[in-house]
Amino acid sequence: MTFRWRMACALTAVAVTLPALPSQAEAEATYERVLNGTFDGGSKEPWWSSETTPSRVEGGRLCADVPAGTANPWDSMIGQNDIPLENGQPYKLSFTAVATKDVTITAIAQMSGPPYTTPIAGSAQVTTAPRTFEITGTSTIAEPKSQIAFQMGGATEAYTLCLDDISFTGGVIPPGGVRDLGSPVRVNQLGYLPGGPKRATIVTAATRPLAWRLLDAAGRAVATGVTRVHGDDAMSGDHVHLADFTGYRANGTYRLAVGEEVSEPFEISKELYGKLRVDALAYFYHNRSGTPIEARYVGADHARPAGHLGVAPNQGDLDVPCAPGACDYRMDVRGGWYDAGDHGKYVVNGALAAWQLIDAYEQSGDVRLRIPESGGRLPDVLDEARWELDFLLRMQRPDGLVHHKIHDAAWTGLPLRPDADPQARLLFPVSTAATLNLAAVGARCARVYRSFDRDFAKTCLGAAEKAWAAAHRDPALFAPAESVGGGPYDDTKVSDEFSWAAAELFAATGRRSYLKEVTTGLTAENFSWKDTGGLGDLALARVRDRLGPLDRLKLVRRVTGVADRHLSDLREQGYANPFLPADGKYVWGSSSATANTALVLAYAYDLTRIPKYRDAAVESLDYLLGRNALNQSYVTGYGERASRNQHHRFWAHQLDPALPYPAPGSLAGGPNSGLQDPVAQRNLQGCVPAKCYIDDIGSYATNEVAVNWNSALAWLTAFADDTTH
């Protein structure tokens, strides 16, 4: 990072050496603004240091090796970003410091970009014995994303500086600010199907029913009724009522009013989900690797050159070496989809996403997409899935085993267009999980694509069978839990992958020997990239006519049993979310958990034709599109209060106005109780589960995008669009 302190800035600070810490009363009256100031957990995140100044946590302190010979104070720095400063408010920066020689450093609070206004600054005389310092001052700026920094540049001799117990307190606005959640009348901000369920959630302390009015575009009441008191909603902490206007079916634009409170506008239309279905699928073309994303398909703002084809500064994916110790060869692994906000490509995530696109085609048919292959012999949805399938096939070795992932050697910052990524690319070891993922999705490819391209289907089946045999030879090759330059996607339990692959191979070949190895089924936890056991049941459901009567009955009972649990969870919650975690904590990518839960409800409808399952699947979209505790649509471009700052290296308008917002139809990860990133930790401490979300590009834990999240949205919107009411 390159940050500078402009010496010309006015300073309003003093520097003193004080051993005393703030009193308990003072501590309780102030807000702490830094994260991880004690380093007790062994991590230095989110502290950064200059490229000239390598740093590490050592003995519970943040230590940095300060070089000699730099010219300016800002040439060697340690800092933390996203520190809020309020104009006119006093602040106090305190810390303990020790060095291997007596030195003078400067500690500051400043703007993190031009003009680098620095309202708080002071010097500290650091010695070889630990000393505690306090620097106080009053901010002359209002800047929510300032930084704390320690400047050590200009040293004539190299030395090591260690910092501990760093604290920066002050300001009157609580961390995260005061959140504006808009109207307490929460609706699906896209709208409702004429014959589908139409419900809203109202946040209110009232303990008796309230009157509601459905207002048309002219403000006239076209329907009225009274709310039902739901009461306290555990996941959101809200006391809520429900309004049901399912009986109203006329097309148009509406708002729902309860007293003086009025919802965001929404539509009632049979064509409601057609555009979102296309945009959710367009996400995958936007995130293709190894090909230019052309303006004629995505518009000028979202167009970009091809990434990772070896054109400088890219080192490319056409001839990728293995990570040290992984192998001694190189592979061409071009193509595929970038997994998420970074430029990594992961077999276990990509295979699930490709599987969901193929399954969406089987469930709901094709739709015309804006892609180069449109109009060819393959349906467009299968063309898009093939872009990933080709990459997955390239990740397979001649012996059948499949490499787990390929990504940068080190993490890159934001913003960064794929073609500008300068990092070396590395191929990581083969894994049993990745091998079985190829076996499963390769078998699905063979079964579905054979009607359009028999040669490609044959290739897919050959790769699947080779992978199946290889996984049996090496059933315990596990991906390591390392995350340098890319996510680990580690998994040490692969019995579920064996079962899923067996089910898909049975569906593709009809061989009963595979059916005997289907050992897992759908549970209340559904499925994810890591837990694929439930996908075996979904695979069998596609070929249920091949099962005997008893096995078919058992399959239906398993799927509907799980669906009934989800239906109950949807009805028992104050917001229309069929996903209810058993531990009361929302997971990373909780929005996709909602969509995948709805997918199981849709499968139950497909198996039984009982309308309650169809209606619950469709109503689940209400939660994703604004009927939730934050009044937030998690889908870019859909709803008055939609996410638009998802964590992505190219869709980074929040950081660089020359870059675009995320493409319409991009699904944000959603509330995440874990708060694993600094932005979430700084702004969401103490949040109730359903409110642990922030629409900020820095919050990768709550606001990233991912291929297997958007594939879930694409599947669900295709089902809703294909459903007739």
ChimeraX attribute file (.defattr): number of C-alpha atoms within 10 A of each C-alpha:
attribute: neighborCount
match mode: 1-to-1
recipient: residues
	/A:1	11
	/A:2	12
	/A:3	19
	/A:4	22
	/A:5	24
	/A:6	14
	/A:7	11
	/A:8	9
	/A:9	13
	/A:10	13
	/A:11	18
	/A:12	15
	/A:13	18
	/A:14	13
	/A:15	18
	/A:16	14
	/A:17	13
	/A:18	12
	/A:19	10
	/A:20	9
	/A:21	13
	/A:22	9
	/A:23	9
	/A:24	8
	/A:25	8
	/A:26	10
	/A:27	12
	/A:28	10
	/A:29	12
	/A:30	17
	/A:31	18
	/A:32	18
	/A:33	22
	/A:34	22
	/A:35	21
	/A:36	20
	/A:37	22
	/A:38	19
	/A:39	21
	/A:40	16
	/A:41	10
	/A:42	15
	/A:43	16
	/A:44	21
	/A:45	16
	/A:46	16
	/A:47	21
	/A:48	18
	/A:49	21
	/A:50	19
	/A:51	12
	/A:52	16
	/A:53	19
	/A:54	16
	/A:55	21
	/A:56	19
	/A:57	19
	/A:58	15
	/A:59	12
	/A:60	18
	/A:61	24
	/A:62	25
	/A:63	23
	/A:64	25
	/A:65	18
	/A:66	26
	/A:67	20
	/A:68	16
	/A:69	13
	/A:70	17
	/A:71	12
	/A:72	14
	/A:73	18
	/A:74	21
	/A:75	23
	/A:76	28
	/A:77	27
	/A:78	23
	/A:79	19
	/A:80	22
	/A:81	22
	/A:82	20
	/A:83	22
	/A:84	25
	/A:85	28
	/A:86	18
	/A:87	13
	/A:88	13
	/A:89	15
	/A:90	17
	/A:91	23
	/A:92	19
	/A:93	24
	/A:94	22
	/A:95	20
	/A:96	19
	/A:97	25
	/A:98	22
	/A:99	21
	/A:100	14
	/A:101	15
	/A:102	14
	/A:103	17
	/A:104	14
	/A:105	20
	/A:106	18
	/A:107	25
	/A:108	24
	/A:109	31
	/A:110	30
	/A:111	27
	/A:112	23
	/A:113	14
	/A:114	10
	/A:115	12
	/A:116	19
	/A:117	24
	/A:118	24
	/A:119	21
	/A:120	25
	/A:121	24
	/A:122	22
	/A:123	19
	/A:124	21
	/A:125	16
	/A:126	22
	/A:127	16
	/A:128	13
	/A:129	11
	/A:130	14
	/A:131	17
	/A:132	21
	/A:133	24
	/A:134	24
	/A:135	24
	/A:136	22
	/A:137	23
	/A:138	20
	/A:139	25
	/A:140	19
	/A:141	18
	/A:142	14
	/A:143	18
	/A:144	15
	/A:145	14
	/A:146	22
	/A:147	23
	/A:148	25
	/A:149	25
	/A:150	23
	/A:151	24
	/A:152	26
	/A:153	22
	/A:154	19
	/A:155	20
	/A:156	11
	/A:157	12
	/A:158	14
	/A:159	17
	/A:160	15
	/A:161	24
	/A:162	22
	/A:163	24
	/A:164	23
	/A:165	17
	/A:166	21
	/A:167	20
	/A:168	22
	/A:169	18
	/A:170	23
	/A:171	21
	/A:172	14
	/A:173	13
	/A:174	13
	/A:175	17
	/A:176	16
	/A:177	12
	/A:178	8
	/A:179	8
	/A:180	8
	/A:181	12
	/A:182	15
	/A:183	16
	/A:184	19
	/A:185	25
	/A:186	30
	/A:187	33
	/A:188	31
	/A:189	26
	/A:190	25
	/A:191	26
	/A:192	27
	/A:193	25
	/A:194	22
	/A:195	18
	/A:196	23
	/A:197	21
	/A:198	22
	/A:199	19
	/A:200	25
	/A:201	28
	/A:202	30
	/A:203	19
	/A:204	15
	/A:205	13
	/A:206	12
	/A:207	13
	/A:208	10
	/A:209	15
	/A:210	18
	/A:211	13
	/A:212	21
	/A:213	21
	/A:214	20
	/A:215	20
	/A:216	19
	/A:217	12
	/A:218	8
	/A:219	12
	/A:220	12
	/A:221	16
	/A:222	12
	/A:223	14
	/A:224	18
	/A:225	15
	/A:226	17
	/A:227	21
	/A:228	18
	/A:229	21
	/A:230	19
	/A:231	18
	/A:232	16
	/A:233	18
	/A:234	14
	/A:235	19
	/A:236	20
	/A:237	15
	/A:238	19
	/A:239	19
	/A:240	26
	/A:241	27
	/A:242	22
	/A:243	26
	/A:244	17
	/A:245	20
	/A:246	14
	/A:247	12
	/A:248	17
	/A:249	16
	/A:250	14
	/A:251	15
	/A:252	13
	/A:253	16
	/A:254	22
	/A:255	22
	/A:256	25
	/A:257	21
	/A:258	20
	/A:259	10
	/A:260	5
	/A:261	13
	/A:262	19
	/A:263	24
	/A:264	22
	/A:265	19
	/A:266	21
	/A:267	21
	/A:268	21
	/A:269	18
	/A:270	21
	/A:271	15
	/A:272	18
	/A:273	21
	/A:274	15
	/A:275	14
	/A:276	23
	/A:277	23
	/A:278	20
	/A:279	22
	/A:280	25
	/A:281	28
	/A:282	24
	/A:283	24
	/A:284	26
	/A:285	23
	/A:286	21
	/A:287	22
	/A:288	20
	/A:289	29
	/A:290	23
	/A:291	17
	/A:292	15
	/A:293	23
	/A:294	18
	/A:295	12
	/A:296	11
	/A:297	16
	/A:298	18
	/A:299	10
	/A:300	12
	/A:301	13
	/A:302	18
	/A:303	16
	/A:304	18
	/A:305	15
	/A:306	20
	/A:307	27
	/A:308	26
	/A:309	19
	/A:310	16
	/A:311	13
	/A:312	12
	/A:313	13
	/A:314	18
	/A:315	21
	/A:316	25
	/A:317	25
	/A:318	17
	/A:319	18
	/A:320	20
	/A:321	20
	/A:322	19
	/A:323	16
	/A:324	11
	/A:325	8
	/A:326	14
	/A:327	13
	/A:328	9
	/A:329	10
	/A:330	14
	/A:331	17
	/A:332	15
	/A:333	23
	/A:334	24
	/A:335	24
	/A:336	27
	/A:337	29
	/A:338	24
	/A:339	25
	/A:340	22
	/A:341	22
	/A:342	26
	/A:343	27
	/A:344	20
	/A:345	29
	/A:346	26
	/A:347	30
	/A:348	26
	/A:349	24
	/A:350	30
	/A:351	27
	/A:352	26
	/A:353	28
	/A:354	28
	/A:355	24
	/A:356	23
	/A:357	26
	/A:358	26
	/A:359	21
	/A:360	23
	/A:361	20
	/A:362	12
	/A:363	17
	/A:364	17
	/A:365	14
	/A:366	16
	/A:367	16
	/A:368	11
	/A:369	21
	/A:370	16
	/A:371	20
	/A:372	15
	/A:373	13
	/A:374	16
	/A:375	12
	/A:376	9
	/A:377	10
	/A:378	17
	/A:379	19
	/A:380	22
	/A:381	24
	/A:382	21
	/A:383	21
	/A:384	26
	/A:385	24
	/A:386	20
	/A:387	18
	/A:388	25
	/A:389	26
	/A:390	16
	/A:391	21
	/A:392	32
	/A:393	18
	/A:394	17
	/A:395	27
	/A:396	22
	/A:397	16
	/A:398	10
	/A:399	10
	/A:400	22
	/A:401	29
	/A:402	29
	/A:403	25
	/A:404	29
	/A:405	27
	/A:406	26
	/A:407	26
	/A:408	22
	/A:409	15
	/A:410	14
	/A:411	16
	/A:412	16
	/A:413	10
	/A:414	18
	/A:415	19
	/A:416	18
	/A:417	19
	/A:418	22
	/A:419	22
	/A:420	17
	/A:421	21
	/A:422	18
	/A:423	18
	/A:424	17
	/A:425	26
	/A:426	25
	/A:427	28
	/A:428	22
	/A:429	22
	/A:430	22
	/A:431	27
	/A:432	30
	/A:433	33
	/A:434	33
	/A:435	35
	/A:436	34
	/A:437	31
	/A:438	35
	/A:439	35
	/A:440	33
	/A:441	29
	/A:442	30
	/A:443	30
	/A:444	27
	/A:445	29
	/A:446	27
	/A:447	20
	/A:448	18
	/A:449	21
	/A:450	14
	/A:451	10
	/A:452	13
	/A:453	13
	/A:454	14
	/A:455	12
	/A:456	16
	/A:457	21
	/A:458	18
	/A:459	15
	/A:460	27
	/A:461	25
	/A:462	17
	/A:463	25
	/A:464	29
	/A:465	20
	/A:466	20
	/A:467	29
	/A:468	24
	/A:469	17
	/A:470	19
	/A:471	24
	/A:472	12
	/A:473	11
	/A:474	13
	/A:475	17
	/A:476	14
	/A:477	18
	/A:478	19
	/A:479	21
	/A:480	15
	/A:481	12
	/A:482	11
	/A:483	12
	/A:484	12
	/A:485	20
	/A:486	21
	/A:487	18
	/A:488	15
	/A:489	19
	/A:490	17
	/A:491	19
	/A:492	15
	/A:493	14
	/A:494	22
	/A:495	19
	/A:496	23
	/A:497	28
	/A:498	28
	/A:499	27
	/A:500	32
	/A:501	34
	/A:502	28
	/A:503	32
	/A:504	32
	/A:505	29
	/A:506	24
	/A:507	25
	/A:508	20
	/A:509	13
	/A:510	15
	/A:511	12
	/A:512	14
	/A:513	11
	/A:514	17
	/A:515	19
	/A:516	12
	/A:517	16
	/A:518	23
	/A:519	15
	/A:520	19
	/A:521	20
	/A:522	22
	/A:523	16
	/A:524	19
	/A:525	17
	/A:526	21
	/A:527	21
	/A:528	18
	/A:529	18
	/A:530	18
	/A:531	17
	/A:532	24
	/A:533	27
	/A:534	24
	/A:535	26
	/A:536	27
	/A:537	23
	/A:538	22
	/A:539	22
	/A:540	22
	/A:541	22
	/A:542	17
	/A:543	16
	/A:544	19
	/A:545	10
	/A:546	14
	/A:547	16
	/A:548	9
	/A:549	11
	/A:550	9
	/A:551	13
	/A:552	17
	/A:553	12
	/A:554	11
	/A:555	21
	/A:556	18
	/A:557	14
	/A:558	17
	/A:559	25
	/A:560	22
	/A:561	16
	/A:562	19
	/A:563	29
	/A:564	17
	/A:565	16
	/A:566	25
	/A:567	25
	/A:568	13
	/A:569	17
	/A:570	21
	/A:571	14
	/A:572	15
	/A:573	20
	/A:574	29
	/A:575	30
	/A:576	28
	/A:577	29
	/A:578	28
	/A:579	26
	/A:580	23
	/A:581	15
	/A:582	9
	/A:583	6
	/A:584	13
	/A:585	18
	/A:586	24
	/A:587	20
	/A:588	21
	/A:589	23
	/A:590	23
	/A:591	28
	/A:592	25
	/A:593	26
	/A:594	25
	/A:595	29
	/A:596	27
	/A:597	27
	/A:598	32
	/A:599	27
	/A:600	25
	/A:601	29
	/A:602	26
	/A:603	23
	/A:604	27
	/A:605	21
	/A:606	16
	/A:607	17
	/A:608	12
	/A:609	12
	/A:610	11
	/A:611	14
	/A:612	16
	/A:613	25
	/A:614	24
	/A:615	22
	/A:616	26
	/A:617	34
	/A:618	26
	/A:619	25
	/A:620	26
	/A:621	25
	/A:622	26
	/A:623	26
	/A:624	27
	/A:625	27
	/A:626	28
	/A:627	27
	/A:628	26
	/A:629	26
	/A:630	23
	/A:631	29
	/A:632	27
	/A:633	29
	/A:634	30
	/A:635	30
	/A:636	25
	/A:637	20
	/A:638	20
	/A:639	22
	/A:640	17
	/A:641	20
	/A:642	22
	/A:643	26
	/A:644	27
	/A:645	24
	/A:646	31
	/A:647	29
	/A:648	25
	/A:649	22
	/A:650	21
	/A:651	25
	/A:652	24
	/A:653	19
	/A:654	18
	/A:655	15
	/A:656	13
	/A:657	9
	/A:658	10
	/A:659	18
	/A:660	19
	/A:661	22
	/A:662	26
	/A:663	20
	/A:664	20
	/A:665	23
	/A:666	30
	/A:667	34
	/A:668	33
	/A:669	28
	/A:670	32
	/A:671	27
	/A:672	26
	/A:673	25
	/A:674	16
	/A:675	23
	/A:676	14
	/A:677	15
	/A:678	22
	/A:679	23
	/A:680	26
	/A:681	20
	/A:682	18
	/A:683	19
	/A:684	19
	/A:685	13
	/A:686	10
	/A:687	18
	/A:688	21
	/A:689	20
	/A:690	24
	/A:691	21
	/A:692	26
	/A:693	26
	/A:694	27
	/A:695	21
	/A:696	18
	/A:697	24
	/A:698	22
	/A:699	23
	/A:700	26
	/A:701	27
	/A:702	32
	/A:703	30
	/A:704	26
	/A:705	25
	/A:706	28
	/A:707	25
	/A:708	26
	/A:709	27
	/A:710	29
	/A:711	28
	/A:712	27
	/A:713	30
	/A:714	28
	/A:715	27
	/A:716	28
	/A:717	28
	/A:718	26
	/A:719	24
	/A:720	27
	/A:721	20
	/A:722	16
	/A:723	16
	/A:724	11
	/A:725	12
